[in-house]
Amino acid sequence: MWQRRAFLKATGAGFAASLLPRQAFALERNDLVFASAIQTASGAYGAVLMGERGDIISTLDLPDRGHDITISREAGRGVIFARQPGTFAVVFDPDGQAAPQTLTSIDGRHFFGHGVFSPDGKLLYATESDYEAAQGVVGIYDATNGYRRIGEFPTYGTGPHEMLLMPDGVTFVVANGGIETHPDFGRAELNIETMDPSVVFIDRRDGRLVGQLRLDAGLHQLSIRHMAIDARSRVWFGCQYKGSPSYAPQLVGYATMDGDIRLIELPADTILSLRNYVGSVAVSADGSKIGVSSPEGDLLVAIDAEGRQPAVVETLRSGCGLAADGAGFIATSGMGDMIGIAGAERPTQSFDFHFDNHMLRV
Amino acid sequence: MRILFGAVLALALSAPVAAQTTTPSEVLRSSVSNFVRPQMNSFAREAETLSSAVMTLCTTPSAETLAEAKTAFSGAATAYGRVEFLRLGPLMEDNRADRLLFWPDRRSIGLKQVQAVLAASETPSLEELTGKSVAVQGFGALEFVLFGTGQEALASAAGQARCGYGKAIAQNIAQIAAALADGWSDPNGIAKRLTQPDPANTDYRDTTEALEALIGVVAHGIENVRDTRINPFLPKDDAKPNPRLALFWRSEQTIPMLRANVSGLRQLVELSGMVSDGALAAKVTDAFDRAEAALDRVTDPIDTALADPAQTAALGDLVVATQDLQQLIGEELSSTLGLSVGFSSLDGD
């Protein structure tokens, strides 16, 4: 494997190195297993596609910092979204045959770093900000026609972050983080006192609001941002608390399409170690365990979805990326480390780049 | 101790950022004792002076007492400008940062709310004020009271109700400033947790975490100055500047506030000894020098300055200097120290 990495680095090639024998048809052959945005040791931004053993299949250069990635077998494409308030998304061919295509958000919108394909791969959806109105929208792109933007619908809240497609294939769940930002002011958070986060279910066929769920009013400074769906179609979410730092509220909960929303009770020492910040949420392959990470607290927690209690708690410096692996999770860090937890049996590996916040399992 | 501190300050302000090797624990201790505590105390004193000046204005309204209140406003606002980047511990409790200064106010929500308070028949007491929107409680609101449309009434009995509102705001600012100073003075409070990290702490468990927090607030403070205090009013694609998006344009404190921001950040960096690498220290010193030199070239109030290409260019140079500082402190310094500041943590995503 080191030879391939050395070759890629030597050529600085990214997707230009598409003739690598293994990369061709990586998606079709199920070689491609993991994908993540990265920052290289020299400070440049990109993304990495990896095999089961952490072997690098290919890398992709990005103009600025990326965030999450979505891949559709049906479309034969992956998309990496710019970190908020970025204005680009790069559509790439995981098999390296087609050249990457850069999408630019339309005037008055920027990306939030997350998105999904429709089940048939014909449409791409992205969380975006209508920043003049301080309202979230889902941008709709036609994957069959050069990813032309063909419309949008509201997320019924401010600062949408992660969006997922429910197992029914027609309902989106979107986490409205509740925080207003505007590109005129960089990443400054403009409404901390009055923020109003929510989890919304939206019909992807017409943008109709199916349901909107909020936590208690006393928790309005708890920004709901990342999610994963368990075996019973419950939407687990992780939060970032923007209120008084001396208060450490619960940060993990779940919402259902029946209209239930609740925080689970994690033990006090676990909550304190999460440092009021959950950076990503993932579900295990069998849907029975929920992984949450805190790069602020250097903590990874695997929660038993039925018992609602931590099954495994591990530390990983600057650990944030999480994806299903084996019976548990693979976890990645801003320091370049990759480990397995909670039943994922894999050796610890270190890379000469920084993993960004999210790891995708294809 | 006081004499020693003065000597350290004088030395540090005239010498390069730092040259000697300093341990992380020393950096943390120096930050608190040489910068944070004295500057928080200074802000508390200036806020008390402001509160007294507005009270005097209300009891004996005149052109003189109004002028004194305005001067006291500038003193307290710039004292806050030196510490407002310290967004950890006491300043982040109870929405204090927003209550002291709600900014940016993108849709002029604060201005509309302040005007509504001024138009109401009842003047809010301090207790009533603290229950209202953060936007009507702090420096932004008080600036409008003292410098905005209708302020001339404050020089006579005609401005009694307006003055009463101003008095409540000034008391609120003084109360919050005192709480910040007390919070940092508490021998068992934030200062202890930051300088003597302990696994049993709810916030800082080890020196790495404490140092990440400290360097993180510096890096984000610089970013915040650039993104919310300079860039919004500079000319963009349409080449038109927008001085109304400048903080404190009414009181002509835009540039003094920027100067206070840069000065506070610089003093913390220098007095803490956080940059121990000689080459990096020289680059940091140079970038701060360029930022201050750029501010020196802006000699007019912000609306006039933005009509002058030379002064607008100076503000552009200030942006470049802050970008360099963010890179030097948020990336180079943190990577030198083996910290993860500025990448996957501390950036809310």
HADDOCK unambig.tbl for C-alpha pairs under 7 A between the chains (distance, minus, plus):
assign (segid A and resid 184 and name CA) (segid B and resid 232 and name CA) 5.75 0.50 0.50
assign (segid A and resid 185 and name CA) (segid B and resid 227 and name CA) 4.83 0.50 0.50
assign (segid A and resid 185 and name CA) (segid B and resid 228 and name CA) 5.00 0.50 0.50
assign (segid A and resid 185 and name CA) (segid B and resid 232 and name CA) 6.57 0.50 0.50
assign (segid A and resid 186 and name CA) (segid B and resid 227 and name CA) 5.23 0.50 0.50
assign (segid A and resid 188 and name CA) (segid B and resid 224 and name CA) 6.92 0.50 0.50
assign (segid A and resid 190 and name CA) (segid B and resid 104 and name CA) 6.67 0.50 0.50
assign (segid A and resid 193 and name CA) (segid B and resid 95 and name CA) 6.76 0.50 0.50
assign (segid A and resid 244 and name CA) (segid B and resid 92 and name CA) 5.70 0.50 0.50
assign (segid A and resid 244 and name CA) (segid B and resid 93 and name CA) 4.20 0.50 0.50
assign (segid A and resid 244 and name CA) (segid B and resid 94 and name CA) 5.64 0.50 0.50
assign (segid A and resid 245 and name CA) (segid B and resid 89 and name CA) 6.78 0.50 0.50
assign (segid A and resid 245 and name CA) (segid B and resid 92 and name CA) 6.50 0.50 0.50
assign (segid A and resid 245 and name CA) (segid B and resid 93 and name CA) 6.32 0.50 0.50
assign (segid A and resid 272 and name CA) (segid B and resid 202 and name CA) 6.00 0.50 0.50
assign (segid A and resid 279 and name CA) (segid B and resid 349 and name CA) 6.87 0.50 0.50
assign (segid A and resid 295 and name CA) (segid B and resid 344 and name CA) 6.62 0.50 0.50
assign (segid A and resid 295 and name CA) (segid B and resid 345 and name CA) 5.27 0.50 0.50
assign (segid A and resid 296 and name CA) (segid B and resid 345 and name CA) 5.39 0.50 0.50
assign (segid A and resid 296 and name CA) (segid B and resid 346 and name CA) 6.57 0.50 0.50
assign (segid A and resid 318 and name CA) (segid B and resid 340 and name CA) 6.82 0.50 0.50
assign (segid A and resid 318 and name CA) (segid B and resid 344 and name CA) 6.66 0.50 0.50
assign (segid A and resid 318 and name CA) (segid B and resid 345 and name CA) 6.60 0.50 0.50
assign (segid A and resid 334 and name CA) (segid B and resid 340 and name CA) 6.99 0.50 0.50
assign (segid A and resid 334 and name CA) (segid B and resid 343 and name CA) 6.80 0.50 0.50
assign (segid A and resid 334 and name CA) (segid B and resid 344 and name CA) 5.47 0.50 0.50
assign (segid A and resid 356 and name CA) (segid B and resid 344 and name CA) 6.04 0.50 0.50
assign (segid A and resid 357 and name CA) (segid B and resid 344 and name CA) 6.01 0.50 0.50
